[in-house]
Amino acid sequence: MTSPDEKYTRETITGIRVWVPGKLFSFTCTRPNGFRFTAGQFARLGVDNTLNIPGEPDIIWRAYSMVSGPFDEHLEFFSIVVPNGAFTSHLSKLKVGDTVCVDKTNFGFLTTARFESGRHLWLLGSGTGLAPFLSILHDPATWDQFEKIILVHSARTAEELVYQAEIQAFTDHPLMSELVPDLNSRFVYVPVVTRERVANCLTQRITQLIDNGELEQVTGLAFEQTDSRFMICGNPEMVTDIRKSLKNKGFSPARRNSPGEIAVENYW
Ligand code: FAD
């Protein structure tokens, strides 16, 4: 239990899914009462420093994008395991029934409110940078705002291309398919695996796929200033490179008081 004066609550872990042992996992936990967020935002999660890592506080905090949609009853997160990482060394050892601290405030600006117009939303993510896009996809409001949504997820290996089944079945989601007309024809999924050959997956880095026009070709959707809006999330190097490629094509960052077509989030 935490006192009402605390800035965080302790939430119970209700499920854990290991995607790649020792590398990637997801977990669900109870959702704090009154914890509201916009799809694409992140929470601050805390774990007790039970390993007594020197130089770290009693509770170690890190930013984590919500995977779950704004209307889901639970919260879901998708995590890397960083070798000797102060936070993930603890987080990856937690079990169902253990607790994780969740800051009462939500944070972040990787939301579709950044865009004033546009018809096609391109979600470009590498590794765990997939997380906020799953939340954005599960928000019916995104589908009111955009005609088409293209999810491009890049992973190094096939096993790291997670949430495949959910993404493939997304258009059959009972609530979403009821709320969003023609969902099937409005969602495009482009899986990318860069370090091995996998059937039905592109193999080049997202930057290259933008530069050489392959992304437009495989989706049948051209990048247009009036139509295209881009969200990029994950590895900072990838974010910078994609931003440069898009800038070369005439797109610019969406900033307060300055409408643009690109919104980004760096994970470190
Ligand atoms: P740290 O000391 O924090 O990191 C050590 C090093 O590990 C970093 O310098 C970097 O090289 C590498 N690293 C850190 N995070 C990642 C990552 N996600 N993927 C690959 N390499 C990484 N992480 C998630 O796993 N899932 C999320 O949804 C997520 N959302 C984030 C949202 C925001 C806004 C930010 C700023 C970060 C987010 N992160 C996310 C990263 C997360 O906050 C921590 O960095 C991560 O949990 C590792 O913590 P650590 O203490 O174990 O290692």
py3Dmol code that shows the C-alpha trace and the ligand (Angstrom):
import py3Dmol

protein = """\
ATOM      1  CA  MET A   1       0.000   0.000   0.000  1.00  0.00           C
ATOM      2  CA  THR A   2       1.092   3.575  -0.609  1.00  0.00           C
ATOM      3  CA  SER A   3      -0.252   6.624   1.178  1.00  0.00           C
ATOM      4  CA  PRO A   4      -2.569   8.922  -0.844  1.00  0.00           C
ATOM      5  CA  ASP A   5       0.121  11.622  -0.553  1.00  0.00           C
ATOM      6  CA  GLU A   6       2.632   9.586  -2.548  1.00  0.00           C
ATOM      7  CA  LYS A   7       3.206  10.523  -6.169  1.00  0.00           C
ATOM      8  CA  TYR A   8       2.857   6.896  -7.193  1.00  0.00           C
ATOM      9  CA  THR A   9       0.787   3.789  -6.564  1.00  0.00           C
ATOM     10  CA  ARG A  10       1.875   0.170  -6.314  1.00  0.00           C
ATOM     11  CA  GLU A  11       0.222  -1.972  -8.973  1.00  0.00           C
ATOM     12  CA  THR A  12       0.062  -5.758  -9.109  1.00  0.00           C
ATOM     13  CA  ILE A  13       1.604  -7.634 -12.014  1.00  0.00           C
ATOM     14  CA  THR A  14      -1.121  -9.803 -13.521  1.00  0.00           C
ATOM     15  CA  GLY A  15       0.657 -11.449 -16.452  1.00  0.00           C
ATOM     16  CA  ILE A  16       4.115 -11.873 -17.959  1.00  0.00           C
ATOM     17  CA  ARG A  17       4.970 -12.941 -21.466  1.00  0.00           C
ATOM     18  CA  VAL A  18       8.550 -13.733 -22.338  1.00  0.00           C
ATOM     19  CA  TRP A  19       9.209 -13.150 -26.038  1.00  0.00           C
ATOM     20  CA  VAL A  20      12.941 -13.838 -26.070  1.00  0.00           C
ATOM     21  CA  PRO A  21      14.358 -15.234 -22.820  1.00  0.00           C
ATOM     22  CA  GLY A  22      16.795 -12.799 -21.196  1.00  0.00           C
ATOM     23  CA  LYS A  23      16.071 -10.153 -23.845  1.00  0.00           C
ATOM     24  CA  LEU A  24      12.453  -9.173 -24.385  1.00  0.00           C
ATOM     25  CA  PHE A  25       9.259  -9.533 -22.389  1.00  0.00           C
ATOM     26  CA  SER A  26       5.900  -7.886 -21.817  1.00  0.00           C
ATOM     27  CA  PHE A  27       3.812  -7.645 -18.693  1.00  0.00           C
ATOM     28  CA  THR A  28       0.394  -6.481 -17.646  1.00  0.00           C
ATOM     29  CA  CYS A  29      -0.508  -4.905 -14.325  1.00  0.00           C
ATOM     30  CA  THR A  30      -3.533  -3.438 -12.646  1.00  0.00           C
ATOM     31  CA  ARG A  31      -4.407   0.074 -13.746  1.00  0.00           C
ATOM     32  CA  PRO A  32      -4.268   2.729 -11.029  1.00  0.00           C
ATOM     33  CA  ASN A  33      -7.612   4.327 -10.211  1.00  0.00           C
ATOM     34  CA  GLY A  34      -7.923   7.569 -12.132  1.00  0.00           C
ATOM     35  CA  PHE A  35      -4.828   6.928 -14.267  1.00  0.00           C
ATOM     36  CA  ARG A  36      -5.734   8.411 -17.642  1.00  0.00           C
ATOM     37  CA  PHE A  37      -3.497   8.828 -20.645  1.00  0.00           C
ATOM     38  CA  THR A  38      -3.514   9.615 -24.323  1.00  0.00           C
ATOM     39  CA  ALA A  39      -2.382   6.841 -26.659  1.00  0.00           C
ATOM     40  CA  GLY A  40       1.352   7.237 -27.327  1.00  0.00           C
ATOM     41  CA  GLN A  41       2.206   8.577 -23.887  1.00  0.00           C
ATOM     42  CA  PHE A  42       4.469   6.924 -21.339  1.00  0.00           C
ATOM     43  CA  ALA A  43       4.337   6.144 -17.648  1.00  0.00           C
ATOM     44  CA  ARG A  44       7.145   6.340 -15.125  1.00  0.00           C
ATOM     45  CA  LEU A  45       7.602   2.909 -13.602  1.00  0.00           C
ATOM     46  CA  GLY A  46       9.504   2.200 -10.411  1.00  0.00           C
ATOM     47  CA  VAL A  47      11.074  -0.969  -8.983  1.00  0.00           C
ATOM     48  CA  ASP A  48      12.494  -1.482  -5.510  1.00  0.00           C
ATOM     49  CA  ASN A  49      16.274  -1.635  -5.513  1.00  0.00           C
ATOM     50  CA  THR A  50      16.249  -5.083  -3.910  1.00  0.00           C
ATOM     51  CA  LEU A  51      19.573  -5.986  -5.548  1.00  0.00           C
ATOM     52  CA  ASN A  52      21.055  -3.000  -3.676  1.00  0.00           C
ATOM     53  CA  ILE A  53      22.715  -1.622  -6.778  1.00  0.00           C
ATOM     54  CA  PRO A  54      25.156   0.984  -5.445  1.00  0.00           C
ATOM     55  CA  GLY A  55      24.433   4.572  -6.401  1.00  0.00           C
ATOM     56  CA  GLU A  56      20.785   3.824  -7.204  1.00  0.00           C
ATOM     57  CA  PRO A  57      17.882   5.095  -5.056  1.00  0.00           C
ATOM     58  CA  ASP A  58      15.547   2.832  -3.059  1.00  0.00           C
ATOM     59  CA  ILE A  59      13.097   2.953  -5.944  1.00  0.00           C
ATOM     60  CA  ILE A  60      14.598   3.038  -9.451  1.00  0.00           C
ATOM     61  CA  TRP A  61      12.441   4.871 -11.999  1.00  0.00           C
ATOM     62  CA  ARG A  62      12.337   4.658 -15.788  1.00  0.00           C
ATOM     63  CA  ALA A  63      10.047   5.829 -18.594  1.00  0.00           C
ATOM     64  CA  TYR A  64       7.866   3.163 -20.253  1.00  0.00           C
ATOM     65  CA  SER A  65       5.424   3.636 -23.114  1.00  0.00           C
ATOM     66  CA  MET A  66       1.990   2.163 -22.617  1.00  0.00           C
ATOM     67  CA  VAL A  67       1.236  -0.725 -24.986  1.00  0.00           C
ATOM     68  CA  SER A  68      -2.366  -0.945 -23.840  1.00  0.00           C
ATOM     69  CA  GLY A  69      -5.028   1.354 -25.234  1.00  0.00           C
ATOM     70  CA  PRO A  70      -6.488   4.270 -23.260  1.00  0.00           C
ATOM     71  CA  PHE A  71      -9.691   2.296 -22.655  1.00  0.00           C
ATOM     72  CA  ASP A  72      -8.175  -1.019 -21.569  1.00  0.00           C
ATOM     73  CA  GLU A  73      -8.798  -2.063 -17.969  1.00  0.00           C
ATOM     74  CA  HIS A  74      -5.183  -3.063 -17.384  1.00  0.00           C
ATOM     75  CA  LEU A  75      -1.848  -1.484 -18.292  1.00  0.00           C
ATOM     76  CA  GLU A  76       0.571  -3.336 -20.530  1.00  0.00           C
ATOM     77  CA  PHE A  77       4.271  -2.668 -21.116  1.00  0.00           C
ATOM     78  CA  PHE A  78       6.891  -4.166 -23.422  1.00  0.00           C
ATOM     79  CA  SER A  79      10.479  -4.257 -22.179  1.00  0.00           C
ATOM     80  CA  ILE A  80      14.031  -4.889 -23.189  1.00  0.00           C
ATOM     81  CA  VAL A  81      16.385  -6.552 -20.689  1.00  0.00           C
ATOM     82  CA  VAL A  82      19.588  -4.485 -20.628  1.00  0.00           C
ATOM     83  CA  PRO A  83      22.533  -6.573 -19.369  1.00  0.00           C
ATOM     84  CA  ASN A  84      23.321  -5.154 -15.900  1.00  0.00           C
ATOM     85  CA  GLY A  85      20.764  -2.364 -16.442  1.00  0.00           C
ATOM     86  CA  ALA A  86      19.739  -0.999 -13.051  1.00  0.00           C
ATOM     87  CA  PHE A  87      16.034  -0.993 -13.823  1.00  0.00           C
ATOM     88  CA  THR A  88      15.579  -3.976 -16.094  1.00  0.00           C
ATOM     89  CA  SER A  89      17.744  -6.233 -13.878  1.00  0.00           C
ATOM     90  CA  HIS A  90      15.007  -5.786 -11.288  1.00  0.00           C
ATOM     91  CA  LEU A  91      11.995  -5.635 -13.563  1.00  0.00           C
ATOM     92  CA  SER A  92      12.861  -8.838 -15.402  1.00  0.00           C
ATOM     93  CA  LYS A  93      12.934 -10.780 -12.119  1.00  0.00           C
ATOM     94  CA  LEU A  94       9.441  -9.780 -11.018  1.00  0.00           C
ATOM     95  CA  LYS A  95       6.710 -12.415 -10.999  1.00  0.00           C
ATOM     96  CA  VAL A  96       2.944 -12.395 -11.273  1.00  0.00           C
ATOM     97  CA  GLY A  97       1.609 -11.072  -7.952  1.00  0.00           C
ATOM     98  CA  ASP A  98       4.634  -8.795  -7.346  1.00  0.00           C
ATOM     99  CA  THR A  99       4.164  -5.047  -7.517  1.00  0.00           C
ATOM    100  CA  VAL A 100       5.568  -2.304  -9.681  1.00  0.00           C
ATOM    101  CA  CYS A 101       5.309   1.406  -8.858  1.00  0.00           C
ATOM    102  CA  VAL A 102       3.432   3.599 -11.329  1.00  0.00           C
ATOM    103  CA  ASP A 103       3.761   7.381 -11.126  1.00  0.00           C
ATOM    104  CA  LYS A 104       0.308   8.955 -10.917  1.00  0.00           C
ATOM    105  CA  THR A 105       1.157  11.374 -13.749  1.00  0.00           C
ATOM    106  CA  ASN A 106       1.332  10.384 -17.390  1.00  0.00           C
ATOM    107  CA  PHE A 107       3.916  11.976 -19.664  1.00  0.00           C
ATOM    108  CA  GLY A 108       4.868  12.524 -23.279  1.00  0.00           C
ATOM    109  CA  PHE A 109       4.030  14.187 -26.548  1.00  0.00           C
ATOM    110  CA  LEU A 110       4.186  11.308 -29.017  1.00  0.00           C
ATOM    111  CA  THR A 111       0.483  11.669 -29.652  1.00  0.00           C
ATOM    112  CA  THR A 112      -1.518  12.307 -32.793  1.00  0.00           C
ATOM    113  CA  ALA A 113      -2.589  15.680 -31.327  1.00  0.00           C
ATOM    114  CA  ARG A 114       0.751  16.877 -32.713  1.00  0.00           C
ATOM    115  CA  PHE A 115      -0.724  16.830 -36.204  1.00  0.00           C
ATOM    116  CA  GLU A 116      -3.277  19.299 -37.394  1.00  0.00           C
ATOM    117  CA  SER A 117      -4.130  17.482 -40.589  1.00  0.00           C
ATOM    118  CA  GLY A 118      -3.092  14.500 -42.720  1.00  0.00           C
ATOM    119  CA  ARG A 119      -4.747  11.342 -44.010  1.00  0.00           C
ATOM    120  CA  HIS A 120      -2.050   8.698 -43.656  1.00  0.00           C
ATOM    121  CA  LEU A 121      -0.327   7.996 -40.369  1.00  0.00           C
ATOM    122  CA  TRP A 122       3.044   6.229 -40.670  1.00  0.00           C
ATOM    123  CA  LEU A 123       4.202   4.588 -37.428  1.00  0.00           C
ATOM    124  CA  LEU A 124       7.904   3.778 -37.742  1.00  0.00           C
ATOM    125  CA  GLY A 125       9.414   1.878 -34.822  1.00  0.00           C
ATOM    126  CA  SER A 126      12.448  -0.232 -34.023  1.00  0.00           C
ATOM    127  CA  GLY A 127      12.685  -2.815 -31.224  1.00  0.00           C
ATOM    128  CA  THR A 128      10.693  -1.822 -28.144  1.00  0.00           C
ATOM    129  CA  GLY A 129       9.780   1.405 -29.981  1.00  0.00           C
ATOM    130  CA  LEU A 130       6.786  -0.600 -31.166  1.00  0.00           C
ATOM    131  CA  ALA A 131       5.102  -0.099 -27.773  1.00  0.00           C
ATOM    132  CA  PRO A 132       3.388   3.308 -28.126  1.00  0.00           C
ATOM    133  CA  PHE A 133       2.189   2.438 -31.605  1.00  0.00           C
ATOM    134  CA  LEU A 134       0.214  -0.538 -30.334  1.00  0.00           C
ATOM    135  CA  SER A 135      -1.571   1.827 -27.967  1.00  0.00           C
ATOM    136  CA  ILE A 136      -2.189   4.345 -30.745  1.00  0.00           C
ATOM    137  CA  LEU A 137      -3.609   1.609 -33.001  1.00  0.00           C
ATOM    138  CA  HIS A 138      -6.011   0.525 -30.259  1.00  0.00           C
ATOM    139  CA  ASP A 139      -7.460   3.992 -29.815  1.00  0.00           C
ATOM    140  CA  PRO A 140     -10.591   4.479 -31.957  1.00  0.00           C
ATOM    141  CA  ALA A 141      -9.843   8.251 -31.994  1.00  0.00           C
ATOM    142  CA  THR A 142      -6.755   7.618 -34.159  1.00  0.00           C
ATOM    143  CA  TRP A 143      -8.998   6.027 -36.761  1.00  0.00           C
ATOM    144  CA  ASP A 144     -11.305   9.044 -36.715  1.00  0.00           C
ATOM    145  CA  GLN A 145      -8.310  11.249 -37.405  1.00  0.00           C
ATOM    146  CA  PHE A 146      -6.639   9.183 -40.163  1.00  0.00           C
ATOM    147  CA  GLU A 147      -7.900   7.247 -43.158  1.00  0.00           C
ATOM    148  CA  LYS A 148      -4.986   4.832 -43.258  1.00  0.00           C
ATOM    149  CA  ILE A 149      -2.439   3.734 -40.687  1.00  0.00           C
ATOM    150  CA  ILE A 150       0.786   2.041 -41.691  1.00  0.00           C
ATOM    151  CA  LEU A 151       2.768   0.259 -38.983  1.00  0.00           C
ATOM    152  CA  VAL A 152       6.409  -0.416 -39.837  1.00  0.00           C
ATOM    153  CA  HIS A 153       8.201  -2.431 -37.157  1.00  0.00           C
ATOM    154  CA  SER A 154      11.873  -3.186 -37.566  1.00  0.00           C
ATOM    155  CA  ALA A 155      13.630  -5.897 -35.560  1.00  0.00           C
ATOM    156  CA  ARG A 156      17.046  -7.475 -35.908  1.00  0.00           C
ATOM    157  CA  THR A 157      15.891 -11.089 -35.886  1.00  0.00           C
ATOM    158  CA  ALA A 158      12.648 -12.963 -36.502  1.00  0.00           C
ATOM    159  CA  GLU A 159      12.207 -13.813 -32.809  1.00  0.00           C
ATOM    160  CA  GLU A 160      12.438 -10.117 -31.935  1.00  0.00           C
ATOM    161  CA  LEU A 161       9.542  -9.331 -34.262  1.00  0.00           C
ATOM    162  CA  VAL A 162       7.066  -9.554 -31.408  1.00  0.00           C
ATOM    163  CA  TYR A 163       3.288  -9.111 -31.148  1.00  0.00           C
ATOM    164  CA  GLN A 164       2.989 -10.652 -34.647  1.00  0.00           C
ATOM    165  CA  ALA A 165      -0.203 -12.565 -33.962  1.00  0.00           C
ATOM    166  CA  GLU A 166      -1.918  -9.580 -32.309  1.00  0.00           C
ATOM    167  CA  ILE A 167      -0.950  -7.277 -35.139  1.00  0.00           C
ATOM    168  CA  GLN A 168      -2.011  -9.739 -37.842  1.00  0.00           C
ATOM    169  CA  ALA A 169      -5.322 -10.270 -36.024  1.00  0.00           C
ATOM    170  CA  PHE A 170      -5.772  -6.607 -35.210  1.00  0.00           C
ATOM    171  CA  THR A 171      -8.387  -6.092 -37.884  1.00  0.00           C
ATOM    172  CA  ASP A 172     -10.469  -8.898 -36.314  1.00  0.00           C
ATOM    173  CA  HIS A 173     -10.382  -7.293 -32.855  1.00  0.00           C
ATOM    174  CA  PRO A 174     -14.078  -7.436 -31.843  1.00  0.00           C
ATOM    175  CA  LEU A 175     -14.331  -3.935 -30.389  1.00  0.00           C
ATOM    176  CA  MET A 176     -12.072  -2.236 -32.930  1.00  0.00           C
ATOM    177  CA  SER A 177     -13.702  -3.819 -35.960  1.00  0.00           C
ATOM    178  CA  GLU A 178     -17.090  -2.740 -34.612  1.00  0.00           C
ATOM    179  CA  LEU A 179     -16.001   0.826 -33.909  1.00  0.00           C
ATOM    180  CA  VAL A 180     -13.857   1.381 -36.992  1.00  0.00           C
ATOM    181  CA  PRO A 181     -15.547   0.926 -40.365  1.00  0.00           C
ATOM    182  CA  ASP A 182     -13.457  -0.835 -43.056  1.00  0.00           C
ATOM    183  CA  LEU A 183     -10.622  -1.451 -40.608  1.00  0.00           C
ATOM    184  CA  ASN A 184      -9.300  -4.229 -42.813  1.00  0.00           C
ATOM    185  CA  SER A 185      -8.605  -1.998 -45.772  1.00  0.00           C
ATOM    186  CA  ARG A 186      -7.292   0.885 -43.673  1.00  0.00           C
ATOM    187  CA  PHE A 187      -4.482  -0.863 -41.789  1.00  0.00           C
ATOM    188  CA  VAL A 188      -1.156  -1.805 -43.372  1.00  0.00           C
ATOM    189  CA  TYR A 189       1.503  -3.768 -41.464  1.00  0.00           C
ATOM    190  CA  VAL A 190       5.081  -3.844 -42.731  1.00  0.00           C
ATOM    191  CA  PRO A 191       7.386  -6.133 -40.732  1.00  0.00           C
ATOM    192  CA  VAL A 192      11.121  -5.613 -41.233  1.00  0.00           C
ATOM    193  CA  VAL A 193      13.885  -7.996 -40.118  1.00  0.00           C
ATOM    194  CA  THR A 194      17.376  -6.678 -40.766  1.00  0.00           C
ATOM    195  CA  ARG A 195      19.768  -9.455 -39.747  1.00  0.00           C
ATOM    196  CA  GLU A 196      18.183 -12.542 -41.267  1.00  0.00           C
ATOM    197  CA  ARG A 197      15.918 -13.411 -44.147  1.00  0.00           C
ATOM    198  CA  VAL A 198      12.313 -14.044 -43.143  1.00  0.00           C
ATOM    199  CA  ALA A 199       9.390 -14.732 -45.471  1.00  0.00           C
ATOM    200  CA  ASN A 200       7.107 -11.719 -46.037  1.00  0.00           C
ATOM    201  CA  CYS A 201       9.465  -9.347 -44.221  1.00  0.00           C
ATOM    202  CA  LEU A 202      11.513  -6.549 -45.722  1.00  0.00           C
ATOM    203  CA  THR A 203      15.211  -6.720 -44.933  1.00  0.00           C
ATOM    204  CA  GLN A 204      16.653  -3.227 -45.254  1.00  0.00           C
ATOM    205  CA  ARG A 205      16.734  -0.591 -42.528  1.00  0.00           C
ATOM    206  CA  ILE A 206      13.733   1.747 -42.475  1.00  0.00           C
ATOM    207  CA  THR A 207      15.948   4.653 -43.582  1.00  0.00           C
ATOM    208  CA  GLN A 208      16.977   2.763 -46.701  1.00  0.00           C
ATOM    209  CA  LEU A 209      13.382   1.739 -47.399  1.00  0.00           C
ATOM    210  CA  ILE A 210      12.420   5.409 -47.308  1.00  0.00           C
ATOM    211  CA  ASP A 211      15.398   6.571 -49.378  1.00  0.00           C
ATOM    212  CA  ASN A 212      14.969   3.989 -52.129  1.00  0.00           C
ATOM    213  CA  GLY A 213      11.178   4.319 -52.307  1.00  0.00           C
ATOM    214  CA  GLU A 214      10.520   0.690 -51.336  1.00  0.00           C
ATOM    215  CA  LEU A 215       8.250   1.598 -48.442  1.00  0.00           C
ATOM    216  CA  GLU A 216       5.994   3.620 -50.713  1.00  0.00           C
ATOM    217  CA  GLN A 217       6.122   0.877 -53.323  1.00  0.00           C
ATOM    218  CA  VAL A 218       5.149  -2.045 -51.055  1.00  0.00           C
ATOM    219  CA  THR A 219       2.354  -0.116 -49.363  1.00  0.00           C
ATOM    220  CA  GLY A 220       1.121   1.551 -52.533  1.00  0.00           C
ATOM    221  CA  LEU A 221       1.052   4.857 -50.640  1.00  0.00           C
ATOM    222  CA  ALA A 222       3.150   7.792 -51.746  1.00  0.00           C
ATOM    223  CA  PHE A 223       4.688  10.240 -49.270  1.00  0.00           C
ATOM    224  CA  GLU A 224       2.838  13.531 -49.763  1.00  0.00           C
ATOM    225  CA  GLN A 225       3.112  16.719 -47.749  1.00  0.00           C
ATOM    226  CA  THR A 226      -0.669  17.064 -47.527  1.00  0.00           C
ATOM    227  CA  ASP A 227      -1.382  13.428 -46.608  1.00  0.00           C
ATOM    228  CA  SER A 228       1.539  11.868 -44.748  1.00  0.00           C
ATOM    229  CA  ARG A 229       2.275  12.186 -41.053  1.00  0.00           C
ATOM    230  CA  PHE A 230       5.121  10.272 -39.385  1.00  0.00           C
ATOM    231  CA  MET A 231       5.773   9.062 -35.876  1.00  0.00           C
ATOM    232  CA  ILE A 232       9.188   7.581 -35.122  1.00  0.00           C
ATOM    233  CA  CYS A 233      10.117   5.778 -31.919  1.00  0.00           C
ATOM    234  CA  GLY A 234      12.994   3.755 -30.512  1.00  0.00           C
ATOM    235  CA  ASN A 235      16.747   3.756 -30.943  1.00  0.00           C
ATOM    236  CA  PRO A 236      18.000   7.391 -31.099  1.00  0.00           C
ATOM    237  CA  GLU A 237      20.351   6.683 -34.004  1.00  0.00           C
ATOM    238  CA  MET A 238      17.492   5.247 -36.038  1.00  0.00           C
ATOM    239  CA  VAL A 239      15.253   8.179 -35.089  1.00  0.00           C
ATOM    240  CA  THR A 240      17.887  10.687 -36.251  1.00  0.00           C
ATOM    241  CA  ASP A 241      18.538   8.825 -39.507  1.00  0.00           C
ATOM    242  CA  ILE A 242      14.855   8.513 -40.409  1.00  0.00           C
ATOM    243  CA  ARG A 243      14.268  12.138 -39.555  1.00  0.00           C
ATOM    244  CA  LYS A 244      17.084  13.111 -41.945  1.00  0.00           C
ATOM    245  CA  SER A 245      15.670  10.929 -44.724  1.00  0.00           C
ATOM    246  CA  LEU A 246      12.226  12.482 -44.305  1.00  0.00           C
ATOM    247  CA  LYS A 247      13.716  15.973 -44.177  1.00  0.00           C
ATOM    248  CA  ASN A 248      15.388  15.267 -47.520  1.00  0.00           C
ATOM    249  CA  LYS A 249      11.918  14.535 -48.864  1.00  0.00           C
ATOM    250  CA  GLY A 250      10.610  17.894 -47.646  1.00  0.00           C
ATOM    251  CA  PHE A 251       9.009  16.909 -44.314  1.00  0.00           C
ATOM    252  CA  SER A 252       9.622  18.797 -41.075  1.00  0.00           C
ATOM    253  CA  PRO A 253       9.115  18.224 -37.333  1.00  0.00           C
ATOM    254  CA  ALA A 254       5.741  19.096 -35.808  1.00  0.00           C
ATOM    255  CA  ARG A 255       6.488  21.661 -33.105  1.00  0.00           C
ATOM    256  CA  ARG A 256       4.352  23.817 -30.902  1.00  0.00           C
ATOM    257  CA  ASN A 257       3.336  26.865 -32.995  1.00  0.00           C
ATOM    258  CA  SER A 258       4.867  25.262 -36.068  1.00  0.00           C
ATOM    259  CA  PRO A 259       2.844  22.590 -37.832  1.00  0.00           C
ATOM    260  CA  GLY A 260       4.894  19.773 -39.312  1.00  0.00           C
ATOM    261  CA  GLU A 261       4.660  16.172 -40.331  1.00  0.00           C
ATOM    262  CA  ILE A 262       7.086  14.369 -37.982  1.00  0.00           C
ATOM    263  CA  ALA A 263       6.844  13.493 -34.263  1.00  0.00           C
ATOM    264  CA  VAL A 264       9.565  11.455 -32.550  1.00  0.00           C
ATOM    265  CA  GLU A 265      10.483   9.801 -29.264  1.00  0.00           C
ATOM    266  CA  ASN A 266      13.982   8.647 -28.336  1.00  0.00           C
ATOM    267  CA  TYR A 267      14.238   5.809 -25.825  1.00  0.00           C
ATOM    268  CA  TRP A 268      17.743   6.683 -24.603  1.00  0.00           C
TER     269      TRP A 268
END
"""
ligand_1 = """\
53
FAD
P 19.604 2.032 -18.656
O 20.776 2.374 -17.785
O 18.424 2.932 -18.592
O 20.053 1.923 -20.151
C 21.353 1.440 -20.497
C 21.492 1.357 -21.993
O 20.647 0.325 -22.507
C 21.082 2.595 -22.792
O 22.102 3.554 -22.804
C 20.821 2.005 -24.135
O 22.028 1.797 -24.823
C 20.199 0.651 -23.805
N 18.703 0.707 -23.790
C 17.894 1.334 -22.919
N 16.594 1.145 -23.233
C 16.586 0.364 -24.329
C 15.540 -0.183 -25.115
N 14.245 0.050 -24.843
N 15.873 -0.936 -26.181
C 17.194 -1.186 -26.476
N 18.213 -0.702 -25.760
C 17.922 0.073 -24.690
N 12.202 0.785 -22.737
C 11.477 -0.301 -22.976
O 12.008 -1.417 -22.929
N 10.137 -0.227 -23.280
C 9.499 0.968 -23.350
O 8.289 1.014 -23.631
C 10.261 2.146 -23.100
N 9.675 3.371 -23.179
C 10.438 4.490 -22.997
C 9.848 5.751 -23.159
C 10.624 6.897 -23.030
C 9.989 8.266 -23.204
C 12.006 6.791 -22.713
C 12.868 8.025 -22.557
C 12.581 5.546 -22.516
C 11.821 4.385 -22.668
N 12.376 3.111 -22.518
C 11.632 2.006 -22.769
C 13.752 2.934 -22.020
C 13.682 2.699 -20.483
O 13.294 3.901 -19.857
C 15.024 2.223 -19.870
O 16.096 2.867 -20.471
C 15.190 0.731 -20.013
O 14.229 0.089 -19.223
C 16.548 0.244 -19.519
O 16.717 0.612 -18.152
P 18.005 0.095 -17.388
O 18.134 0.859 -16.105
O 17.967 -1.382 -17.283
O 19.188 0.530 -18.350
"""
view = py3Dmol.view(width=600, height=400)
view.addModel(protein, "pdb")
view.setStyle({"model": 0}, {"cartoon": {"style": "trace"}})
view.addModel(ligand_1, "xyz")
view.setStyle({"model": 1}, {"stick": {}})
view.zoomTo()
view.show()
